[in-house]
Amino acid sequence: MRLVAREDKAQELTQEAMHQAYLSLDRLRESARFKSWLYGIVLNICRSHLRDREINFFSLEAIIDGLPFYTIPFFNMPPTPEKLAEERELHRIVLDSINTLTSKDRDVILLFYYAQLSLQEIALLMSSSAGAVKVRIHRARQRLKTSLMLNHPEIIPIEKRRKVMIKVTVADVIKQERKDEEGRTQAQCVIVLQDEVGKRALPMWIGSHEGDIIAMGLNEFSFPHRRQLTMNFFVNLLQTINAQVEEVRVEVLKGMTYYGIVKIRCGKNVSEVDARPSDAIVLAVLTGAPIFVAEDVFERTGADIPPAVGILSERKGVQSILKGIEEEQRQVQEISKKRPLSGEDIKKLYEEVITAVYNS
């Protein structure tokens, strides 16, 4: 039941295990070890069944913290498709990392965390002592933890990611043209984060929309009669419930992807939420919260600022973005003054949009 989480399937696999055990009794050398021997047969049958289903249940927190984990079947809490895909991906990552261990380390991790066998039962299966098994589990867990933190830092629980953090400021936001994978040219922005002493800078690609919001937030720039931006709406929601953004952090870099954290306080409750660095930095700029970058991220992708340059303070990129926004707004206002849209114009426009959507 612990392994397959279905009573009918558990009974079916038990029957198969008893059948195989009966046919294999002549291979049992010591009758005193029958219990552990039978456990091994049941475990192998269940493993085969789960491999066929391509579903493996693992608890990352349990493996990292060294605590036994009792499987919670998916069907007890019906998951959304997104949650199911996320869980499958997490289980695949953990299983792949387990498969990189030596055969003995892999077996002891699977027997303890996956099959839920006791130290004594594992010792019998591996012809060892309970103390030796405990030591091997500890060592295997440390190797697995190191592997996961090195190759998949984004899945490590937030509280396990504590690192040396460097406080930074937004030195500039620069809009540039960039080609995507299909060769199409798109406008994107590079945000430049600078440490407080002005010795190092970290460039980071972000979306054009987020770059515009950061540029406007840095200069408290706004338009009359302009509809509220989504991120401003989020900031107002936080203020309404008396929640504060205490800090944002760029903690992890995997490949070319950064991972961020937003720390929010609401009364006595403090929560840390995973976020895209661009969204986190937008919130920091709009709320005045401090921004931090992990030292190891700075070392990997940061660059020293030449002494002749000094602290970047002019923000020429920001000024260029704001001028572009002002020009777009001016053109829109001129067009609306020349020929204001009537109700019939708006209705016709909606019909054209709907027609285009259905035709596509």
Buried (B, 14 or more C-beta within 10 A) or exposed (E): EEBBBEEEBBEBBBEBBEEBBEEEEEEEEEEEBEEBBBBBBBBEBBBEBBEEEEBBBBBBEBBBEEEEBEBEEBEEEEEEEEEEEEBBEBBEBBBEBBEEBEEEBBBBBBBBBBBBBBBEBBBBBBEBEBEBBBEBBEEBBEBBBEBBBEEBBBBBEBEBBEBEBBEBBBBBBBBEEBEEEEEEEEBBBBBBBBBEEBEBBBBBBBBBBBBBBBBBBBEEBEEEEEEEBEBBEBBEEBEEEEBBBBBBBBBBBEEEEBBBBBBBBEEEEEEBEEBBBBBBBBBBBBBEBBBBBBEBBBEEBBEEBEEEEEBBEEBEBBBBBBEBBEEEBEEEEEEEEEEEEEEEEEEEEEEEEEEEEEEE
